[in-house]
């Protein structure tokens, strides 16, 4: 038994570490593709628009703050 085994309870090991390394690579690649691809597609368009606008950053921050409370029902 290794020292690291005592730090990870058996439930965590069965939930999170039961994936084979090859399956984990494909899951990580899919996760990165789904999370980074939208930003890579939209940023060349939104970046210059935000920079040209006088209050672009302020509007963007206000716009991004609205969905959180709206989704939580507050």
PDB file of N, CA, C and O in Angstrom:
ATOM      1  N   UNK A   1       0.845  -1.176   0.000  1.00  0.00           N
ATOM      2  CA  UNK A   1       0.000   0.000   0.000  1.00  0.00           C
ATOM      3  C   UNK A   1       0.889   1.238   0.000  1.00  0.00           C
ATOM      4  O   UNK A   1       1.860   1.335   0.751  1.00  0.00           O
ATOM      5  N   UNK A   2       0.529   2.170  -0.858  1.00  0.00           N
ATOM      6  CA  UNK A   2       1.325   3.385  -0.974  1.00  0.00           C
ATOM      7  C   UNK A   2       0.759   4.456  -0.045  1.00  0.00           C
ATOM      8  O   UNK A   2      -0.382   4.360   0.408  1.00  0.00           O
ATOM      9  N   UNK A   3       1.557   5.459   0.229  1.00  0.00           N
ATOM     10  CA  UNK A   3       1.123   6.531   1.131  1.00  0.00           C
ATOM     11  C   UNK A   3      -0.055   7.301   0.557  1.00  0.00           C
ATOM     12  O   UNK A   3      -0.922   7.746   1.309  1.00  0.00           O
ATOM     13  N   UNK A   4      -0.103   7.466  -0.749  1.00  0.00           N
ATOM     14  CA  UNK A   4      -1.206   8.199  -1.369  1.00  0.00           C
ATOM     15  C   UNK A   4      -2.539   7.484  -1.272  1.00  0.00           C
ATOM     16  O   UNK A   4      -3.591   8.118  -1.344  1.00  0.00           O
ATOM     17  N   UNK A   5      -2.505   6.168  -1.108  1.00  0.00           N
ATOM     18  CA  UNK A   5      -3.745   5.400  -0.999  1.00  0.00           C
ATOM     19  C   UNK A   5      -4.513   5.732   0.270  1.00  0.00           C
ATOM     20  O   UNK A   5      -5.738   5.609   0.301  1.00  0.00           O
ATOM     21  N   UNK A   6      -3.823   6.142   1.298  1.00  0.00           N
ATOM     22  CA  UNK A   6      -4.516   6.465   2.541  1.00  0.00           C
ATOM     23  C   UNK A   6      -5.211   7.818   2.456  1.00  0.00           C
ATOM     24  O   UNK A   6      -6.124   8.095   3.235  1.00  0.00           O
ATOM     25  N   UNK A   7      -4.794   8.655   1.528  1.00  0.00           N
ATOM     26  CA  UNK A   7      -5.403   9.973   1.388  1.00  0.00           C
ATOM     27  C   UNK A   7      -6.692   9.940   0.580  1.00  0.00           C
ATOM     28  O   UNK A   7      -7.503  10.860   0.679  1.00  0.00           O
ATOM     29  N   UNK A   8      -6.892   8.914  -0.203  1.00  0.00           N
ATOM     30  CA  UNK A   8      -8.057   8.823  -1.076  1.00  0.00           C
ATOM     31  C   UNK A   8      -8.988   7.747  -0.544  1.00  0.00           C
ATOM     32  O   UNK A   8      -8.666   6.561  -0.614  1.00  0.00           O
ATOM     33  N   UNK A   9     -10.150   8.148  -0.008  1.00  0.00           N
ATOM     34  CA  UNK A   9     -11.092   7.129   0.481  1.00  0.00           C
ATOM     35  C   UNK A   9     -11.554   6.217  -0.649  1.00  0.00           C
ATOM     36  O   UNK A   9     -11.492   6.581  -1.823  1.00  0.00           O
ATOM     37  N   UNK A  10     -12.009   5.049  -0.285  1.00  0.00           N
ATOM     38  CA  UNK A  10     -12.375   4.056  -1.299  1.00  0.00           C
ATOM     39  C   UNK A  10     -13.539   4.533  -2.160  1.00  0.00           C
ATOM     40  O   UNK A  10     -13.599   4.186  -3.339  1.00  0.00           O
ATOM     41  N   UNK A  11     -14.450   5.302  -1.620  1.00  0.00           N
ATOM     42  CA  UNK A  11     -15.558   5.809  -2.428  1.00  0.00           C
ATOM     43  C   UNK A  11     -15.048   6.747  -3.510  1.00  0.00           C
ATOM     44  O   UNK A  11     -15.480   6.660  -4.660  1.00  0.00           O
ATOM     45  N   UNK A  12     -14.145   7.630  -3.162  1.00  0.00           N
ATOM     46  CA  UNK A  12     -13.592   8.551  -4.157  1.00  0.00           C
ATOM     47  C   UNK A  12     -12.859   7.778  -5.232  1.00  0.00           C
ATOM     48  O   UNK A  12     -12.957   8.094  -6.418  1.00  0.00           O
ATOM     49  N   UNK A  13     -12.122   6.762  -4.810  1.00  0.00           N
ATOM     50  CA  UNK A  13     -11.363   5.973  -5.760  1.00  0.00           C
ATOM     51  C   UNK A  13     -12.310   5.295  -6.750  1.00  0.00           C
ATOM     52  O   UNK A  13     -12.009   5.228  -7.942  1.00  0.00           O
ATOM     53  N   UNK A  14     -13.444   4.794  -6.274  1.00  0.00           N
ATOM     54  CA  UNK A  14     -14.372   4.110  -7.172  1.00  0.00           C
ATOM     55  C   UNK A  14     -15.100   5.098  -8.078  1.00  0.00           C
ATOM     56  O   UNK A  14     -15.455   4.746  -9.203  1.00  0.00           O
ATOM     57  N   UNK A  15     -15.332   6.327  -7.614  1.00  0.00           N
ATOM     58  CA  UNK A  15     -16.050   7.304  -8.430  1.00  0.00           C
ATOM     59  C   UNK A  15     -15.155   7.992  -9.453  1.00  0.00           C
ATOM     60  O   UNK A  15     -15.544   8.150 -10.610  1.00  0.00           O
ATOM     61  N   UNK A  16     -13.983   8.394  -9.043  1.00  0.00           N
ATOM     62  CA  UNK A  16     -13.170   9.266  -9.875  1.00  0.00           C
ATOM     63  C   UNK A  16     -11.969   8.592 -10.526  1.00  0.00           C
ATOM     64  O   UNK A  16     -11.516   9.046 -11.577  1.00  0.00           O
ATOM     65  N   UNK A  17     -11.449   7.546  -9.949  1.00  0.00           N
ATOM     66  CA  UNK A  17     -10.212   6.976 -10.445  1.00  0.00           C
ATOM     67  C   UNK A  17     -10.395   5.606 -11.080  1.00  0.00           C
ATOM     68  O   UNK A  17      -9.417   4.881 -11.259  1.00  0.00           O
ATOM     69  N   UNK A  18     -11.613   5.238 -11.420  1.00  0.00           N
ATOM     70  CA  UNK A  18     -11.846   3.928 -11.999  1.00  0.00           C
ATOM     71  C   UNK A  18     -11.786   3.951 -13.526  1.00  0.00           C
ATOM     72  O   UNK A  18     -12.088   2.944 -14.166  1.00  0.00           O
ATOM     73  N   UNK A  19     -11.410   5.060 -14.105  1.00  0.00           N
ATOM     74  CA  UNK A  19     -11.342   5.207 -15.556  1.00  0.00           C
ATOM     75  C   UNK A  19      -9.951   4.787 -16.026  1.00  0.00           C
ATOM     76  O   UNK A  19      -8.946   5.114 -15.395  1.00  0.00           O
ATOM     77  N   UNK A  20      -9.907   4.063 -17.136  1.00  0.00           N
ATOM     78  CA  UNK A  20      -8.612   3.677 -17.683  1.00  0.00           C
ATOM     79  C   UNK A  20      -7.912   4.907 -18.262  1.00  0.00           C
ATOM     80  O   UNK A  20      -8.589   5.859 -18.650  1.00  0.00           O
ATOM     81  N   UNK A  21      -6.603   4.918 -18.333  1.00  0.00           N
ATOM     82  CA  UNK A  21      -5.887   6.092 -18.853  1.00  0.00           C
ATOM     83  C   UNK A  21      -6.264   6.458 -20.289  1.00  0.00           C
ATOM     84  O   UNK A  21      -6.336   7.642 -20.619  1.00  0.00           O
ATOM     85  N   UNK A  22      -6.502   5.475 -21.139  1.00  0.00           N
ATOM     86  CA  UNK A  22      -6.878   5.814 -22.518  1.00  0.00           C
ATOM     87  C   UNK A  22      -8.265   6.432 -22.572  1.00  0.00           C
ATOM     88  O   UNK A  22      -8.505   7.350 -23.356  1.00  0.00           O
ATOM     89  N   UNK A  23      -9.178   5.937 -21.746  1.00  0.00           N
ATOM     90  CA  UNK A  23     -10.518   6.521 -21.693  1.00  0.00           C
ATOM     91  C   UNK A  23     -10.458   7.922 -21.087  1.00  0.00           C
ATOM     92  O   UNK A  23     -11.204   8.810 -21.501  1.00  0.00           O
ATOM     93  N   UNK A  24      -9.590   8.121 -20.128  1.00  0.00           N
ATOM     94  CA  UNK A  24      -9.444   9.437 -19.519  1.00  0.00           C
ATOM     95  C   UNK A  24      -8.912  10.443 -20.536  1.00  0.00           C
ATOM     96  O   UNK A  24      -9.342  11.597 -20.537  1.00  0.00           O
ATOM     97  N   UNK A  25      -7.995  10.033 -21.391  1.00  0.00           N
ATOM     98  CA  UNK A  25      -7.458  10.945 -22.403  1.00  0.00           C
ATOM     99  C   UNK A  25      -8.544  11.416 -23.345  1.00  0.00           C
ATOM    100  O   UNK A  25      -8.594  12.596 -23.693  1.00  0.00           O
ATOM    101  N   UNK A  26      -9.422  10.507 -23.764  1.00  0.00           N
ATOM    102  CA  UNK A  26     -10.494  10.915 -24.671  1.00  0.00           C
ATOM    103  C   UNK A  26     -11.503  11.807 -23.966  1.00  0.00           C
ATOM    104  O   UNK A  26     -12.033  12.737 -24.575  1.00  0.00           O
ATOM    105  N   UNK A  27     -11.779  11.541 -22.693  1.00  0.00           N
ATOM    106  CA  UNK A  27     -12.704  12.395 -21.942  1.00  0.00           C
ATOM    107  C   UNK A  27     -12.135  13.790 -21.736  1.00  0.00           C
ATOM    108  O   UNK A  27     -12.853  14.782 -21.862  1.00  0.00           O
ATOM    109  N   UNK A  28     -10.857  13.866 -21.423  1.00  0.00           N
ATOM    110  CA  UNK A  28     -10.225  15.170 -21.232  1.00  0.00           C
ATOM    111  C   UNK A  28     -10.188  15.943 -22.544  1.00  0.00           C
ATOM    112  O   UNK A  28     -10.439  17.148 -22.560  1.00  0.00           O
ATOM    113  N   UNK A  29      -9.880  15.266 -23.634  1.00  0.00           N
ATOM    114  CA  UNK A  29      -9.863  15.919 -24.939  1.00  0.00           C
ATOM    115  C   UNK A  29     -11.246  16.434 -25.312  1.00  0.00           C
ATOM    116  O   UNK A  29     -11.375  17.552 -25.810  1.00  0.00           O
ATOM    117  N   UNK A  30     -12.278  15.635 -25.078  1.00  0.00           N
ATOM    118  CA  UNK A  30     -13.649  16.064 -25.361  1.00  0.00           C
ATOM    119  C   UNK A  30     -14.043  17.245 -24.481  1.00  0.00           C
ATOM    120  O   UNK A  30     -14.671  18.192 -24.957  1.00  0.00           O
ATOM    121  N   UNK A  31     -13.681  17.196 -23.206  1.00  0.00           N
ATOM    122  CA  UNK A  31     -13.978  18.299 -22.293  1.00  0.00           C
ATOM    123  C   UNK A  31     -13.305  19.588 -22.749  1.00  0.00           C
ATOM    124  O   UNK A  31     -13.936  20.645 -22.778  1.00  0.00           O
ATOM    125  N   UNK A  32     -12.041  19.502 -23.100  1.00  0.00           N
ATOM    126  CA  UNK A  32     -11.330  20.693 -23.557  1.00  0.00           C
ATOM    127  C   UNK A  32     -11.903  21.227 -24.859  1.00  0.00           C
ATOM    128  O   UNK A  32     -11.994  22.440 -25.049  1.00  0.00           O
ATOM    129  N   UNK A  33     -12.282  20.341 -25.742  1.00  0.00           N
ATOM    130  CA  UNK A  33     -12.879  20.757 -27.009  1.00  0.00           C
ATOM    131  C   UNK A  33     -14.202  21.482 -26.779  1.00  0.00           C
ATOM    132  O   UNK A  33     -14.467  22.508 -27.406  1.00  0.00           O
ATOM    133  N   UNK A  34     -15.023  20.955 -25.889  1.00  0.00           N
ATOM    134  CA  UNK A  34     -16.325  21.572 -25.632  1.00  0.00           C
ATOM    135  C   UNK A  34     -16.234  22.867 -24.840  1.00  0.00           C
ATOM    136  O   UNK A  34     -17.111  23.722 -24.963  1.00  0.00           O
ATOM    137  N   UNK A  35     -15.192  23.032 -24.028  1.00  0.00           N
ATOM    138  CA  UNK A  35     -15.088  24.242 -23.225  1.00  0.00           C
ATOM    139  C   UNK A  35     -14.277  25.341 -23.895  1.00  0.00           C
ATOM    140  O   UNK A  35     -14.578  26.520 -23.705  1.00  0.00           O
ATOM    141  N   UNK A  36     -13.269  24.996 -24.666  1.00  0.00           N
ATOM    142  CA  UNK A  36     -12.396  26.008 -25.262  1.00  0.00           C
ATOM    143  C   UNK A  36     -12.828  26.411 -26.660  1.00  0.00           C
ATOM    144  O   UNK A  36     -12.625  27.561 -27.049  1.00  0.00           O
ATOM    145  N   UNK A  37     -13.416  25.506 -27.427  1.00  0.00           N
ATOM    146  CA  UNK A  37     -13.792  25.790 -28.815  1.00  0.00           C
ATOM    147  C   UNK A  37     -14.741  26.979 -28.956  1.00  0.00           C
ATOM    148  O   UNK A  37     -14.541  27.789 -29.860  1.00  0.00           O
ATOM    149  N   UNK A  38     -15.762  27.125 -28.111  1.00  0.00           N
ATOM    150  CA  UNK A  38     -16.618  28.303 -28.268  1.00  0.00           C
ATOM    151  C   UNK A  38     -15.864  29.617 -28.091  1.00  0.00           C
ATOM    152  O   UNK A  38     -16.128  30.580 -28.811  1.00  0.00           O
ATOM    153  N   UNK A  39     -14.937  29.667 -27.151  1.00  0.00           N
ATOM    154  CA  UNK A  39     -14.155  30.892 -26.950  1.00  0.00           C
ATOM    155  C   UNK A  39     -13.233  31.148 -28.134  1.00  0.00           C
ATOM    156  O   UNK A  39     -13.040  32.296 -28.536  1.00  0.00           O
ATOM    157  N   UNK A  40     -12.674  30.103 -28.685  1.00  0.00           N
ATOM    158  CA  UNK A  40     -11.791  30.263 -29.840  1.00  0.00           C
ATOM    159  C   UNK A  40     -12.557  30.744 -31.059  1.00  0.00           C
ATOM    160  O   UNK A  40     -11.995  31.445 -31.901  1.00  0.00           O
ATOM    161  N   UNK A  41     -13.818  30.386 -31.170  1.00  0.00           N
ATOM    162  CA  UNK A  41     -14.624  30.804 -32.323  1.00  0.00           C
ATOM    163  C   UNK A  41     -15.172  32.212 -32.161  1.00  0.00           C
ATOM    164  O   UNK A  41     -15.285  32.942 -33.145  1.00  0.00           O
ATOM    165  N   UNK A  42     -15.516  32.610 -30.942  1.00  0.00           N
ATOM    166  CA  UNK A  42     -16.188  33.890 -30.709  1.00  0.00           C
ATOM    167  C   UNK A  42     -15.207  35.024 -30.412  1.00  0.00           C
ATOM    168  O   UNK A  42     -15.497  36.177 -30.730  1.00  0.00           O
ATOM    169  N   UNK A  43     -14.078  34.730 -29.824  1.00  0.00           N
ATOM    170  CA  UNK A  43     -13.169  35.795 -29.399  1.00  0.00           C
ATOM    171  C   UNK A  43     -12.626  36.665 -30.526  1.00  0.00           C
ATOM    172  O   UNK A  43     -12.447  37.861 -30.298  1.00  0.00           O
ATOM    173  N   UNK A  44     -12.351  36.157 -31.720  1.00  0.00           N
ATOM    174  CA  UNK A  44     -11.891  37.066 -32.778  1.00  0.00           C
ATOM    175  C   UNK A  44     -12.946  38.096 -33.193  1.00  0.00           C
ATOM    176  O   UNK A  44     -12.615  39.155 -33.726  1.00  0.00           O
ATOM    177  N   UNK A  45     -14.203  37.779 -32.946  1.00  0.00           N
ATOM    178  CA  UNK A  45     -15.277  38.707 -33.295  1.00  0.00           C
ATOM    179  C   UNK A  45     -15.571  39.658 -32.143  1.00  0.00           C
ATOM    180  O   UNK A  45     -15.675  40.868 -32.340  1.00  0.00           O
ATOM    181  N   UNK A  46     -15.704  39.106 -30.938  1.00  0.00           N
ATOM    182  CA  UNK A  46     -16.075  39.931 -29.790  1.00  0.00           C
ATOM    183  C   UNK A  46     -14.942  40.823 -29.296  1.00  0.00           C
ATOM    184  O   UNK A  46     -15.193  41.931 -28.822  1.00  0.00           O
ATOM    185  N   UNK A  47     -13.717  40.365 -29.397  1.00  0.00           N
ATOM    186  CA  UNK A  47     -12.582  41.150 -28.906  1.00  0.00           C
ATOM    187  C   UNK A  47     -12.497  42.532 -29.513  1.00  0.00           C
ATOM    188  O   UNK A  47     -12.469  43.511 -28.768  1.00  0.00           O
ATOM    189  N   UNK A  48     -12.453  42.661 -30.832  1.00  0.00           N
ATOM    190  CA  UNK A  48     -12.403  43.993 -31.439  1.00  0.00           C
ATOM    191  C   UNK A  48     -13.656  44.832 -31.173  1.00  0.00           C
ATOM    192  O   UNK A  48     -13.568  46.053 -31.045  1.00  0.00           O
ATOM    193  N   UNK A  49     -14.824  44.178 -31.090  1.00  0.00           N
ATOM    194  CA  UNK A  49     -16.039  44.937 -30.795  1.00  0.00           C
ATOM    195  C   UNK A  49     -15.999  45.543 -29.396  1.00  0.00           C
ATOM    196  O   UNK A  49     -16.413  46.685 -29.196  1.00  0.00           O
ATOM    197  N   UNK A  50     -15.506  44.784 -28.445  1.00  0.00           N
ATOM    198  CA  UNK A  50     -15.397  45.290 -27.069  1.00  0.00           C
ATOM    199  C   UNK A  50     -14.371  46.414 -27.002  1.00  0.00           C
ATOM    200  O   UNK A  50     -14.584  47.412 -26.314  1.00  0.00           O
ATOM    201  N   UNK A  51     -13.261  46.257 -27.714  1.00  0.00           N
ATOM    202  CA  UNK A  51     -12.221  47.283 -27.690  1.00  0.00           C
ATOM    203  C   UNK A  51     -12.661  48.574 -28.357  1.00  0.00           C
ATOM    204  O   UNK A  51     -12.242  49.651 -27.934  1.00  0.00           O
ATOM    205  N   UNK A  52     -13.489  48.499 -29.381  1.00  0.00           N
ATOM    206  CA  UNK A  52     -13.944  49.701 -30.084  1.00  0.00           C
ATOM    207  C   UNK A  52     -14.995  50.470 -29.298  1.00  0.00           C
ATOM    208  O   UNK A  52     -15.081  51.693 -29.407  1.00  0.00           O
ATOM    209  N   UNK A  53     -15.787  49.770 -28.514  1.00  0.00           N
ATOM    210  CA  UNK A  53     -16.852  50.413 -27.749  1.00  0.00           C
ATOM    211  C   UNK A  53     -16.262  51.199 -26.574  1.00  0.00           C
ATOM    212  O   UNK A  53     -15.284  50.778 -25.956  1.00  0.00           O
ATOM    213  N   UNK A  54     -16.872  52.339 -26.283  1.00  0.00           N
ATOM    214  CA  UNK A  54     -16.377  53.178 -25.189  1.00  0.00           C
ATOM    215  C   UNK A  54     -16.555  52.490 -23.832  1.00  0.00           C
ATOM    216  O   UNK A  54     -15.654  52.530 -22.994  1.00  0.00           O
ATOM    217  N   UNK A  55     -17.689  51.872 -23.619  1.00  0.00           N
ATOM    218  CA  UNK A  55     -17.962  51.192 -22.353  1.00  0.00           C
ATOM    219  C   UNK A  55     -18.087  49.688 -22.556  1.00  0.00           C
ATOM    220  O   UNK A  55     -18.879  49.040 -21.872  1.00  0.00           O
ATOM    221  N   UNK A  56     -17.335  49.137 -23.463  1.00  0.00           N
ATOM    222  CA  UNK A  56     -17.472  47.730 -23.817  1.00  0.00           C
ATOM    223  C   UNK A  56     -17.227  46.788 -22.673  1.00  0.00           C
ATOM    224  O   UNK A  56     -17.991  45.843 -22.476  1.00  0.00           O
ATOM    225  N   UNK A  57     -16.181  47.019 -21.914  1.00  0.00           N
ATOM    226  CA  UNK A  57     -15.868  46.120 -20.803  1.00  0.00           C
ATOM    227  C   UNK A  57     -16.915  46.211 -19.702  1.00  0.00           C
ATOM    228  O   UNK A  57     -17.289  45.198 -19.112  1.00  0.00           O
ATOM    229  N   UNK A  58     -17.381  47.406 -19.428  1.00  0.00           N
ATOM    230  CA  UNK A  58     -18.405  47.595 -18.397  1.00  0.00           C
ATOM    231  C   UNK A  58     -19.706  46.900 -18.803  1.00  0.00           C
ATOM    232  O   UNK A  58     -20.350  46.250 -17.979  1.00  0.00           O
ATOM    233  N   UNK A  59     -20.084  47.036 -20.058  1.00  0.00           N
ATOM    234  CA  UNK A  59     -21.294  46.393 -20.555  1.00  0.00           C
ATOM    235  C   UNK A  59     -21.147  44.872 -20.514  1.00  0.00           C
ATOM    236  O   UNK A  59     -22.088  44.164 -20.154  1.00  0.00           O
ATOM    237  N   UNK A  60     -19.980  44.378 -20.877  1.00  0.00           N
ATOM    238  CA  UNK A  60     -19.736  42.938 -20.863  1.00  0.00           C
ATOM    239  C   UNK A  60     -19.817  42.376 -19.450  1.00  0.00           C
ATOM    240  O   UNK A  60     -20.386  41.305 -19.241  1.00  0.00           O
ATOM    241  N   UNK A  61     -19.257  43.085 -18.486  1.00  0.00           N
ATOM    242  CA  UNK A  61     -19.325  42.624 -17.097  1.00  0.00           C
ATOM    243  C   UNK A  61     -20.767  42.625 -16.612  1.00  0.00           C
ATOM    244  O   UNK A  61     -21.202  41.675 -15.961  1.00  0.00           O
ATOM    245  N   UNK A  62     -21.512  43.679 -16.922  1.00  0.00           N
ATOM    246  CA  UNK A  62     -22.918  43.726 -16.519  1.00  0.00           C
ATOM    247  C   UNK A  62     -23.716  42.626 -17.196  1.00  0.00           C
ATOM    248  O   UNK A  62     -24.569  41.997 -16.570  1.00  0.00           O
ATOM    249  N   UNK A  63     -23.446  42.394 -18.461  1.00  0.00           N
ATOM    250  CA  UNK A  63     -24.157  41.350 -19.204  1.00  0.00           C
ATOM    251  C   UNK A  63     -23.844  39.962 -18.658  1.00  0.00           C
ATOM    252  O   UNK A  63     -24.728  39.107 -18.608  1.00  0.00           O
ATOM    253  N   UNK A  64     -22.614  39.727 -18.254  1.00  0.00           N
ATOM    254  CA  UNK A  64     -22.235  38.408 -17.743  1.00  0.00           C
ATOM    255  C   UNK A  64     -22.710  38.188 -16.313  1.00  0.00           C
ATOM    256  O   UNK A  64     -22.778  37.041 -15.871  1.00  0.00           O
ATOM    257  N   UNK A  65     -23.041  39.245 -15.573  1.00  0.00           N
ATOM    258  CA  UNK A  65     -23.510  39.105 -14.201  1.00  0.00           C
ATOM    259  C   UNK A  65     -24.987  38.756 -14.137  1.00  0.00           C
ATOM    260  O   UNK A  65     -25.454  38.299 -13.094  1.00  0.00           O
ATOM    261  N   UNK A  66     -25.741  38.954 -15.213  1.00  0.00           N
ATOM    262  CA  UNK A  66     -27.189  38.737 -15.190  1.00  0.00           C
ATOM    263  C   UNK A  66     -27.576  37.254 -15.170  1.00  0.00           C
ATOM    264  O   UNK A  66     -28.467  36.901 -14.398  1.00  0.00           O
ATOM    265  N   UNK A  67     -26.980  36.376 -15.952  1.00  0.00           N
ATOM    266  CA  UNK A  67     -27.476  34.992 -16.002  1.00  0.00           C
ATOM    267  C   UNK A  67     -27.366  34.230 -14.683  1.00  0.00           C
ATOM    268  O   UNK A  67     -28.203  33.367 -14.418  1.00  0.00           O
ATOM    269  N   UNK A  68     -26.374  34.513 -13.851  1.00  0.00           N
ATOM    270  CA  UNK A  68     -26.214  33.772 -12.594  1.00  0.00           C
ATOM    271  C   UNK A  68     -27.423  33.879 -11.684  1.00  0.00           C
ATOM    272  O   UNK A  68     -28.038  32.860 -11.371  1.00  0.00           O
ATOM    273  N   UNK A  69     -27.787  35.081 -11.248  1.00  0.00           N
ATOM    274  CA  UNK A  69     -28.976  35.211 -10.397  1.00  0.00           C
ATOM    275  C   UNK A  69     -30.262  34.804 -11.105  1.00  0.00           C
ATOM    276  O   UNK A  69     -31.183  34.290 -10.471  1.00  0.00           O
ATOM    277  N   UNK A  70     -30.331  35.030 -12.410  1.00  0.00           N
ATOM    278  CA  UNK A  70     -31.539  34.640 -13.152  1.00  0.00           C
ATOM    279  C   UNK A  70     -31.702  33.125 -13.147  1.00  0.00           C
ATOM    280  O   UNK A  70     -32.821  32.626 -13.029  1.00  0.00           O
ATOM    281  N   UNK A  71     -30.608  32.391 -13.273  1.00  0.00           N
ATOM    282  CA  UNK A  71     -30.689  30.931 -13.261  1.00  0.00           C
ATOM    283  C   UNK A  71     -30.996  30.389 -11.863  1.00  0.00           C
ATOM    284  O   UNK A  71     -31.608  29.331 -11.714  1.00  0.00           O
ATOM    285  N   UNK A  72     -30.562  31.130 -10.850  1.00  0.00           N
ATOM    286  CA  UNK A  72     -30.811  30.692  -9.480  1.00  0.00           C
ATOM    287  C   UNK A  72     -32.187  31.123  -8.976  1.00  0.00           C
ATOM    288  O   UNK A  72     -32.597  30.722  -7.886  1.00  0.00           O
ATOM    289  N   UNK A  73     -32.894  31.924  -9.746  1.00  0.00           N
ATOM    290  CA  UNK A  73     -34.222  32.360  -9.356  1.00  0.00           C
ATOM    291  C   UNK A  73     -34.216  33.471  -8.329  1.00  0.00           C
ATOM    292  O   UNK A  73     -35.154  33.577  -7.539  1.00  0.00           O
ATOM    293  N   UNK A  74     -33.201  34.290  -8.316  1.00  0.00           N
ATOM    294  CA  UNK A  74     -33.132  35.371  -7.329  1.00  0.00           C
ATOM    295  C   UNK A  74     -33.361  36.706  -7.976  1.00  0.00           C
ATOM    296  O   UNK A  74     -33.338  37.733  -7.298  1.00  0.00           O
TER     297      UNK A  74
END
